[in-house]
């Protein structure tokens, strides 16, 4: 299983916001971009993979983020919304902390909210 956390950003996360959020998540972390897969990986300084960050996607259909995540219609999700998804191993507390810090910092800079599967 995996731990998933999604940032639903009001404003498009640009390079500056993304780099600032990566630094909040852990300035010592190594970043490995894998363009062919459309993902970025964050690694522990010892090389152990921690977090996978999917490419940012723009969701243009009103209510689609709520539907995909099973959110109550009363939850206010920006429209359109920039969807930023992180995934970690379910049994790695450090990785979950890094993913939460990254998404939390990104949402703080762009507006919006986050959702996780726990």
Secondary structure, DSSP 4 states (H G I P E B T S, - for coil): -EEEEEEEESS---HHHHHHHHHHHHTT-EEEEETTTTEEEEE-TTS-EEEEEEPPEEE-STTHHHHHHT--TTS---SSEEEEEEEEETT-HHHHHHHHHHHHHHHHHH-EEEEE--
